[in-house]
Amino acid sequence: MKKGIFCVVLAGAMALGMTACGEDPALNDPNAGVGADGKVTIQFFGWGDTAEQENYQTLCNQFMEENEDIIVVYDAENASTYMTTLKNRANNLPDLFYMPDYDFLEWVANGTLMDMSPYLTDEEISQIWPEAIGEYYFDMNTMKLGKSADAGIYGLPKDLGPFTLVYNKTLLDAKIEQYGLDSDAIYAQLSATDPMTWSEFTALLKQVDPDGGADNVYGISHYELEAAVYSNDADFFNEGAVTQTITDPNFYDAVQFIVDLTTEHNVMPSADDQVSTNGYQRFKGQGCIFSFMGPWDCAEFWKTVNFDYDVVPVPYNGANPNAQSTAWVGSMGYCMPSKIKNQTKKVEAAIKLAKYLCMNEDAQRKFYELGQQVPNLITMATGEYVNDTQNILGEKNPPSRSVWVDTINGTSATDKIGGKVRARYYTYSSDWYNALTEHFGNVDMWDGAVSAKTACEGFATTFQAYLDTYQADLG
Amino acid sequence: MTEEILQSDGAFAVEETPAAPTPVSKKRKSKLDRQENIVAFLFILLPIIGFCVFTIGAMAFSFIYSFQDYNMLTGESSPAGLKNYTDLFTHIIYSKNFLQSIGNTLILLISTPLSMMLGLGLAGLLRLGNIKGAKIFQVLYYLPAVSSAVAMNIVWRYIFNNEFGIINQILGVKINWLSDETLIKIAIIFKNSLNGMGGAMIMYLAGMLNIPKDYYEAADIDGAGKFRQFISITFPLITPMTFYLLITGIIGGLQSYADADVFAAGNQGAQTIVYFIWNRGINQSRYGLASAASVLLAIVIMAITLVQFKLSNKWVYEE
């Protein structure tokens, strides 16, 4: 009897699970999501803190007012758990959702995302940063990222954020006074248009932090690996992320530059101290003068920091004639599930919402007003955002917002300032990045126990194994 | 029906004896029993379904997926044979990480006996010593056991902070607790021993309260001192508690995750098997590999628990 009951319950549970595996016939219904009142309901899923969620809800409400035949059900959760939730919902994805660029390749290569290009006009595309929309091109035949004749557009950019150098102006002024430094000379180096070289920047850090952080204020909190690598005309792998290039001298010289900031120049906390207090916390706590920030940090900084700050382009290796200031840029996309491609009404509504959030002037204005991003619209970013022609930003930091726009915009070889998509975007998975930084820590490279060259060479085989695995994953 | 019974004073008393069950009442009783069983079954039906779906079902799927290359995004899977299992021990990317996580997990289990010893000591002090406000101490020591593991780990992370942590400040040194692979293990063992001692204390205290006072009085008469009494009476009689704490502590330790993720923030020296499973499975979409690691972990936990139960006959007191 007991066994019988147990078997019945178990069989029921298994049957329930199996039922969930069947294809939903509604997926081929063009009118799916359309209610009795003729309105189509779509689900939109994102992430963000309470303020960002409220902002998105306001924009969704505004969108619904302008499109009375569409109901948007907006839902969001914490950024740290977002992707886990999204993966768990992979079988039943919302109609529109965020997709970070470093996860894009895995999702698009698996055919999970819908090609939005049939719904986009050239005129619409030309309004937004080509670098931003460019991240969401993918060719399903060649399984390659980037714009090509057969590539579709599998997402619309939510934003494009450069991660540039930032300095605490209030603290810097105090240090200038404390050490009797030449203020004009220092500020001349902190130019928004003329980036510093590594040697100039190191010298500046030694000037403002001559005691090696003994007063608990360091010259710089940490250094972004990609900012150094990219600004020495190097990369982690070749095009297509097929072969590792970390054994290239330009690569390990860039890494060695970071190591030397701690071990040789004493202007950056040790790796151990960076673990206990990360760069973001240290900068907010005024434990350093320089750090790194992206446009999305403004919202939090405006609320919580009580000092002035400004951004400057990342320094580059002046000894390398091919090097230029190159910060990494990150993006998030608005994507749609491929499964709904036949649900015409839903697709039309979701595309409309994605375009609204990505390209609508009011929406973009609201985003930069709240300190969340540089506008996607080129004319708005280069005009009213940089010059604050609408008097929206006023005295808000950072005054040199043009650095972010220049970083996005600077793509030609003659530009002094440029940006490059973060390396993790190009690989099927991001685990190699953690493994690389863990390896640097394991061999005590950050403490100077081994050179950057030795550390990089020691990881080359493993890194290649990662890349080979990703290539196999891509098929 | 009545029956005459001979009482102690020699008189006879008349007592009613229950009537023999008739076929009708037997039938009714059986019907009542059946109804009662159905109600009882309905009460436990929901947990049984939950257990089948979320435990048995999940275990079955994990076992199946451990032999497959499963892609959660497409819902497709292809047979992988034993590849996921062999990859755990031989693959250049995963093996070192997996073996290290096994080692870390085993080392961190040291906190289980330590917390038991501390809990036993505290329980002994509170039971035998005449301490004022013993109840308050009980509540205070037990507080970590009812607090959120994540919140506790965040607080401990501040305590062990390399730069401005309380421990370093009190000791007047700069020890890299959070970044060194060995020191972080010591920090976790210390933290978990203190966090776990409250729970152990409560269990031991409950065990001690159940020991009849007669035993101690007899021992007093025989001239046994307090220590002798503890060794010969208290300790053997609370072995069921020790057994329970050991079983749950080891199972909990083998399933440890929050220490690695929240307290150690992914420090390699603190990555446990469950952290490996989460990281490779959920974080990096290697579901087959993570399932294989889960199956191995389940087997190890079952084996250890079985051995503990087998050996318990030799040292656990039973009335």
Interface residues (C-beta under 8 A of the other chain):
Chain A: I5 F6 V9 L10 G12 A13 M14 L16 G17 C21 T84 K87 A90 N91 E106 W107 N110 G111 T112 A271 D272 D273 V275 S276 T277 S429 S430 D431 N434 A435 E438 G441 N442 T461 T462 A465 Y466 T469
Chain B: F41 L45 I48 I49 C52 V53 I56 G57 F61 N71 M72 L73 T74 G75 I92 I93 N161 N162 E163 F164 G165 N176 L178 S179 D180 A265 G266 N267 Q268 N279 I282 N283 Q284 S285
